[in-house]
Amino acid sequence: MQTMKKVWTYLVIAMVALVASVNYELFIFPNQFAPSGVNGICTMIQYLFGISVGYLSLLINVPLAIWCYLEVSKPIALRSMVYVVTFSLGLLLLDHIDLSPFAYVTENGTSKILGPLVAGVIQGYVYSILVKASAYTGGTDFVSAIIHKRSPEKSVFGISFTLNAVIAVASYFVYGYKMEPVILCILYSFMSTNVGERLMKSGRAAIAFEIITDHSEEISEEIIRDTHHTTTLIPGKGMYSGRETNVLLCVVNKTQIAAVNRIIRSYPNTFAIVHPVSEIVGNFHKRSSTGKELAEVLDAGDGKTL
């Protein structure tokens, strides 16, 4: 079973790499701007000298992947290489296929902003999948991981931001001394980062209830029965009245908020503090709203540095 999960993980990484290569062909190359990361540098070199990003990506990322393999994490380096190789081969293959009827580009610049925005959304989706599979897109990710491994106090975000800022500024000179490519690069980076983060958080977010009540047993039974999530009982004391009470801690899915609210409101002298939870970690079984155990679809490897 574990072997099949690993095989499926590698297949998913290869599939999203192909999606990324199509994304470049349809929305990035036709609109003449440099995306973020090392591939932004490769895109500008392709624009100036006609050397395919597919070749350049392999030339830059293979040595970085080997370095990451030796110094950071072997599983992450191998998974990332699957992405890099598939992405590069996808670009080289698409060089021989005419996708111009499907590419989004406008001759007069009207709505040119839509290409980078869509490209950023798609790449954000790709990022979110790769993080779950413990893989990198290469380039900046490799460099950041290696630097962070050697100097944990250095910010990975700062390293990536500096490189992306250099790419954005360089695109001004590469694409005919125009501000438009710079703006498109910034928009692409913003969309890909935000969409990726939102997609990653959406699957791990939850709602926490801190329920103060005199009916802990009855409320716990109803929550367990209706949501298939358990509660934790903490003895408490009201400092104003000096009366003993109980506090129930419960974390449920967002779709189950109404069910828990209904339960709480049916009991007197009961109220709750509700707040969002960005992520839950630990060694436990995930269950759906129907109580069915949810298995992890992708194998996360050792997960180091991600």
N, C-alpha and C positions, 0 to 999 in steps of 0.2 A: 504493500500500500504506500509506504513512504517513497519507494523508488518511482512508482507511478506519479506521485505528487511532484517529485523533482523533475521528471520528464515533462509533465504538463507545464511546470513553471518555466522551463527552458523554451517550450513551444510558445507560451504566452509572451515571453520576452521577445522572441523572434517575430511574432505577429505584430506587436506594438512598434517594433523597429521598422517593419514594412509600412505601417501606418505613418510613422514619422517621415520616411523617405517620400511617400506620396504627398504628404503635407508640404514638404519642401518644394516639390515639383509643381504643385498646384497653386500655392499661395505665397511662397517666399521668393523663389527665383524670378517668377514673372514680374513681381513688384519692385525688384531691384533695391533691396535693403538687406542689411546684415543682421541675423538673429543674434541672440546672446550666446556666450560661451565660445569655445574653440571653433565650433562650426561657423560662427560669425566671421572669424578670421579666414576660414577656408572658403566661405562664400565670397568674401571680397577678393581673395586670390583668384577664384574661378572667374569672377567678373572682369578682373584686369588681364589675366593671362590665359583664360580658357581651360585651365586644369580642373578636372572634375572634383567636386567635393568628396566623391566616393573614394578616390585615390588619396586625397589629402587627409581625410579622416583616418584612414588606415595607417598612413605614414606617421601621423602624430600620436594616435591613440594606442597602437600596438606597443611601443616602448613604454608609454605611461602605464598601460595595463600590466605589463611584466613587472614594472617597478612596484605597482600596487600589490601585485601577487606576492612579491618577495617581502614587502615591508608592512602592508596593512592587513589584507585578508584574502586568502586564496579563493574561497567561495564567491565573494563579491567580485573579485577580478575576473573569474571565469564567466560569471553571469553577465558582467558588463561587456566582456569581449563578444559574447553571443549577440548582444544588442549592437555593438559597434560594427561587427562583421556583417550582420544581416542588414543594418542600415546602409552601410557602404555598398554592399552588393546590390541592394534595392535601387540605390541611386544610379549605379552603373548600368543596371538593366533598364531602368526608366529612361536613360539617355538615348536608348534606341527605340523608344516608344513615343509616338506623338500624342501628348496629352493636352495640347493647346486648345482643343475644343472644350475641355473641362476646366482649364486653368482660369482663375479669376484675376483679371487685370483690365484697366481702363486706359485708353490711349491718351485722354486729356486730363487724367488725374482725378476725375470725378469719382468719389466714393473709394478712392485708393486705400483709405484707412481700413476698409472692411477686410481686405486680404490679410494684413498683419494681425488684426483682431481674431479672425477665425483661426489663423495659424497658431496664435497664442493659446486659444482654447484647446485646440487639438493637442498641442505639445504639453499643456498642463495635464490633460488626461493621461498622456504617455508617462509623464513624470510620476503621477499618482500610482500607476500600475507598477512601475519599476521600483518605487520605494517599498511597496508591499512584497515584491519579489527579491528585495535586497540586491539591487543592481544599480549601476550608474549609467548615465548617457555618455560617459567618457569626458575627455578634455578637462574642463574646469573642475568637475567632480573628483577626478583622479588627483589633480594637483592639490585641491583643498584637503582631501583625505590624507595625503602624504604629509602636507605641512602640519595639519592638525595632529597627526600621529607623533610627529617630532616635537611640535610645540603646542600642546593642548590649550595653552592660554590664548593662542591666536584665534581670532574669529573667522570661521569658515565663511560666514555671510560677508564679512569685510573683504576677504580675498575675492570672492565671486563678484561682489559689487564693483571692486576696483577694475577687474578685468572687463566686465561688461561696460563700464564707463569709458574705458579706453577704446573698446570696439565701437561704441556709439560715436565718440569724437572722431575716430579714424574714418568712419563711414562718410563723414562730411567731405573729406578730401577725395575719397575713392569714387564716390558717386557724383562727381562734377560740381563740387563746392555748393551743395544744396543742403538746406536744413531738413527737408522732408525725410530723407533716409534716416537721419538722427532721431526724428520724432517717431518714425515707424519702428525703429529698433527699441526705443523706450516703451512704446505701446505693447509691442510683442513681449518684451521681458516682463512687463507688469501683468499682462493677461496670463501668460504661462505660469508665473509664480503664484498668482492669486487663485487661479483655477485649480492648480495642482494641490495647493494647501487646503482649499475648501473640499475637494474630493477626498483627500486623505482624512480630514477631520470628520466628514459626514458619516463615515462608516464606524467611527470610534466614539462619537459624541453620545451623551446620555443626559438624563436628568436625575439629580439627587434630591431626595425628600428627607428632611429631618422633622419627624412627626412627634410632637409632644402630646401625650394622651394618658388617660386612665384606663384605656381599653386596648392595651397592647396585644393581648392574646387574640382577641377577635379581629382586630385590624390586620395583624400578621397573617392569620388564616385566610382572610379575604384577598390580601395582596398576593399571597403565594398561589391561591386557587385561580385568580383572575389574570395575573400577569406572568406567572411561572418564575417570578423573581422572589428571593427570600429577603428577610429583614434582619437587622442586628439590634438587639435590645441593650440599651444603656440606662441603668438606674439614674434618676435625676432628682433634683429638689428645687422647687420654686423659691427663690430667695426673698421675694416680697411676702408671700404667704407662709413660707416655711413648710409647705406641704410636699410630701413625697410624690413623685410622678415618674413616668418612664419616657425615654426618647427612643424612637425607632429610626434607624438609618436604612434607607432603601434607595437603590439605583435602578431605574427602569429606562426602557427605550422612549424616545420622544413620542411615539405613537400611543404610548400607554399613559400619558399624563392625565387624560380625561378619566380613565378608569380609576386611577389612584385618587384623584380629586373627589370623585363620586363616593368612594369608600370613606375618605376622611370626613366629608360633610355629613355623613349619616350618623356620626357619633358626637355626643355632647362633650364639652370641655376638651376639644381636640383641635389643634391647629398645626400647620406645618410651615417650615421654611424651605423654599424651593430654589435651587440654583443649578445652572448648567454645568456639566462635567465635560471637559474637552477630550479626555481619554481615560480609559481604565486599563491598567496593566496588572499582570499576575498570572498565576497558574490556576486557571479555573475553566470550566466549560461554558461556552457561549450558547445561549438558547434564544430561539425566536419567541415572538409573542404568543405562539401556540404551545410553547414548551418543548419544541423539538430542538435537539442539540445541533448546533451549527458547526460544521467542520471547516477548518481553514482550507481555502481552495489552493493557495499558493504556498510553496515551501520557502521559508524566509532564511534558510541557511543559518550561519552563525550570527547574522545581523549586526556585526561589529561596524562601528563608525557611522551607521545610518541613523 
